[in-house]
Amino acid sequence: MKVELINHTPDPDRAAAHAALNCYREKIPDKEEMDNGLILDILNQIKDSGHHSVIEHASFTFAVHGVSRALTHQLVRHRLASYSQQSQRYVDIDDFQPVIPESILDDEHASEIFNDLMEKIQKIYNELKDSDIHKEDARYVLPNATKTNIIITMNARELWHFFSLRCCRRAQWEIRDMADRMLELCKDVSPIIFENAGAPCLRGPCPEIPEFSCGKPMRND
Ligand SMILES: Cc1cc2nc3c(=O)[nH]c(=O)nc-3n(C[C@H](O)[C@H](O)[C@H](O)COP(=O)(O)OP(=O)(O)OC[C@H]3O[C@@H](n4cnc5c(N)ncnc54)[C@H](O)[C@@H]3O)c2cc1C
């Protein structure tokens, strides 16, 4: 997979702190006059007080290449976001190059039966199209492993929530890998907002009930 941050609110920390400061001033303050100490203080207060709506003013757009349709199905459950995904109605899936989980790659028999099925699926997809079945109907045979590309836009508040759920060890390896990469990219451009973002066990006790907790808090790593 490849994950790129292709667009974001300029200086996201400043933009969010500016929105917060505006709540307490008679006139909208000059954004550029805020020094780094003030930005840090305001954003720390915001995090402590729970007035998280101000970080919604910072928005981030990612291009994610070569992930599975299984991942994007999990991803789009996050509703406070915008998505544009490669269409299987308009794009020919002539060579769908499956995403193969490591558990399958590491097992000779599992790899053999997996690859065998993928080849059959590709063949049947091509045969359906050769029989004048439209792409949009031929695609019904394609598996969750099919590679896809997606553009995602989320604001910082939704990203915080997304990282809490998807950087957690309970999230599946593929979406967790993508979320970890997205978080690193966010930290590069917005180090204050995203300072403590990630799995909740980095910040305190695991919120899961004991049966669902992985039992290995990341703050001990
Ligand atoms: C480890 C893991 C396992 C999972 N397993 C399953 C599973 O087995 N089956 C399954 O179906 N799903 C599963 N999910 C998906 C999960 O149930 C959520 O759909 C997904 O994580 C999106 O989270 P969300 O609804 O909190 O957030 P988002 O859609 O990202 O929304 C963010 C927040 O906005 C608020 N919000 C958004 N929409 C509404 C609304 N309509 N009404 C009120 N408040 C709203 C909520 O506070 C919400 O937390 C799993 C997720 C994880 C991380």
The ligand as an SDF file (V2000), in Angstrom:
LIG
                    3D

 53 58  0  0  0  0  0  0  0  0999 V2000
  -12.0440   -3.4760   16.0280 C   0  0  0  0  0  0  0  0  0  0  0  0
  -13.3360   -3.1770   15.3250 C   0  0  0  0  0  0  0  0  0  0  0  0
  -14.2340   -4.2030   15.0810 C   0  0  0  0  0  0  0  0  0  0  0  0
  -15.4640   -3.9450   14.4420 C   0  0  0  0  0  0  0  0  0  0  0  0
  -16.3180   -4.9730   14.2020 N   0  0  0  0  0  0  0  0  0  0  0  0
  -17.5120   -4.7350   13.6100 C   0  0  0  0  0  0  0  0  0  0  0  0
  -18.4660   -5.7850   13.3650 C   0  0  0  0  0  0  0  0  0  0  0  0
  -18.2410   -6.9300   13.7130 O   0  0  0  0  0  0  0  0  0  0  0  0
  -19.6240   -5.4740   12.7200 N   0  0  0  0  0  0  0  0  0  0  0  0
  -19.9390   -4.2000   12.3500 C   0  0  0  0  0  0  0  0  0  0  0  0
  -21.0130   -3.9540   11.7800 O   0  0  0  0  0  0  0  0  0  0  0  0
  -19.0530   -3.1820   12.5540 N   0  0  0  0  0  0  0  0  0  0  0  0
  -17.8650   -3.4190   13.1610 C   0  0  0  0  0  0  0  0  0  0  0  0
  -16.9980   -2.3770   13.3700 N   0  0  0  0  0  0  0  0  0  0  0  0
  -17.3410   -1.0420   12.8840 C   0  0  0  0  0  0  0  0  0  0  0  0
  -17.8870   -0.1640   14.0350 C   0  0  0  0  0  0  0  0  0  0  0  0
  -19.0570   -0.7010   14.5980 O   0  0  0  0  0  0  0  0  0  0  0  0
  -18.1790    1.2690   13.5170 C   0  0  0  0  0  0  0  0  0  0  0  0
  -19.1730    1.2060   12.5180 O   0  0  0  0  0  0  0  0  0  0  0  0
  -16.9540    1.9320   12.9230 C   0  0  0  0  0  0  0  0  0  0  0  0
  -15.8350    1.7440   13.7460 O   0  0  0  0  0  0  0  0  0  0  0  0
  -17.2290    3.4480   12.7530 C   0  0  0  0  0  0  0  0  0  0  0  0
  -17.1990    4.0310   14.0380 O   0  0  0  0  0  0  0  0  0  0  0  0
  -18.2140    5.1340   14.5790 P   0  0  0  0  0  0  0  0  0  0  0  0
  -19.6070    4.7500   14.2360 O   0  0  0  0  0  0  0  0  0  0  0  0
  -17.8840    5.4130   15.9960 O   0  0  0  0  0  0  0  0  0  0  0  0
  -17.6820    6.3780   13.8780 O   0  0  0  0  0  0  0  0  0  0  0  0
  -17.9290    7.3780   12.6990 P   0  0  0  0  0  0  0  0  0  0  0  0
  -18.9120    6.9370   11.6830 O   0  0  0  0  0  0  0  0  0  0  0  0
  -16.5470    7.6300   12.2690 O   0  0  0  0  0  0  0  0  0  0  0  0
  -18.5760    8.5980   13.4550 O   0  0  0  0  0  0  0  0  0  0  0  0
  -17.8450    9.3320   14.4430 C   0  0  0  0  0  0  0  0  0  0  0  0
  -18.7550    9.6310   15.6190 C   0  0  0  0  0  0  0  0  0  0  0  0
  -19.8030   10.5040   15.1760 O   0  0  0  0  0  0  0  0  0  0  0  0
  -20.9900   10.1910   15.8730 C   0  0  0  0  0  0  0  0  0  0  0  0
  -21.9830    9.7260   14.8830 N   0  0  0  0  0  0  0  0  0  0  0  0
  -21.7670    9.4400   13.5780 C   0  0  0  0  0  0  0  0  0  0  0  0
  -22.9160    9.1000   12.9750 N   0  0  0  0  0  0  0  0  0  0  0  0
  -23.8700    9.1650   13.9300 C   0  0  0  0  0  0  0  0  0  0  0  0
  -25.2660    8.9110   13.9310 C   0  0  0  0  0  0  0  0  0  0  0  0
  -25.9270    8.5160   12.8420 N   0  0  0  0  0  0  0  0  0  0  0  0
  -25.9300    9.0830   15.0640 N   0  0  0  0  0  0  0  0  0  0  0  0
  -25.3220    9.4930   16.1990 C   0  0  0  0  0  0  0  0  0  0  0  0
  -23.9850    9.7300   16.2800 N   0  0  0  0  0  0  0  0  0  0  0  0
  -23.2810    9.5770   15.1600 C   0  0  0  0  0  0  0  0  0  0  0  0
  -20.6470    9.0920   16.8690 C   0  0  0  0  0  0  0  0  0  0  0  0
  -20.2870    9.6920   18.0910 O   0  0  0  0  0  0  0  0  0  0  0  0
  -19.4420    8.4350   16.2300 C   0  0  0  0  0  0  0  0  0  0  0  0
  -18.6150    7.7460   17.1580 O   0  0  0  0  0  0  0  0  0  0  0  0
  -15.7760   -2.6220   14.0110 C   0  0  0  0  0  0  0  0  0  0  0  0
  -14.8570   -1.5910   14.2690 C   0  0  0  0  0  0  0  0  0  0  0  0
  -13.6600   -1.8470   14.9070 C   0  0  0  0  0  0  0  0  0  0  0  0
  -12.6930   -0.7210   15.1470 C   0  0  0  0  0  0  0  0  0  0  0  0
  1  2  1  0
  2  3  1  0
  2 52  2  0
  3  4  2  0
  4  5  1  0
  4 50  1  0
  5  6  2  0
  6  7  1  0
  6 13  1  0
  7  8  2  0
  7  9  1  0
  9 10  1  0
 10 11  2  0
 10 12  1  0
 12 13  2  0
 13 14  1  0
 14 15  1  0
 14 50  1  0
 15 16  1  0
 16 17  1  0
 16 18  1  0
 18 19  1  0
 18 20  1  0
 20 21  1  0
 20 22  1  0
 22 23  1  0
 23 24  1  0
 24 25  2  0
 24 26  1  0
 24 27  1  0
 27 28  1  0
 28 29  2  0
 28 30  1  0
 28 31  1  0
 31 32  1  0
 32 33  1  0
 33 34  1  0
 33 48  1  0
 34 35  1  0
 35 36  1  0
 35 46  1  0
 36 37  1  0
 36 45  1  0
 37 38  2  0
 38 39  1  0
 39 40  1  0
 39 45  2  0
 40 41  1  0
 40 42  2  0
 42 43  1  0
 43 44  2  0
 44 45  1  0
 46 47  1  0
 46 48  1  0
 48 49  1  0
 50 51  2  0
 51 52  1  0
 52 53  1  0
M  END
$$$$
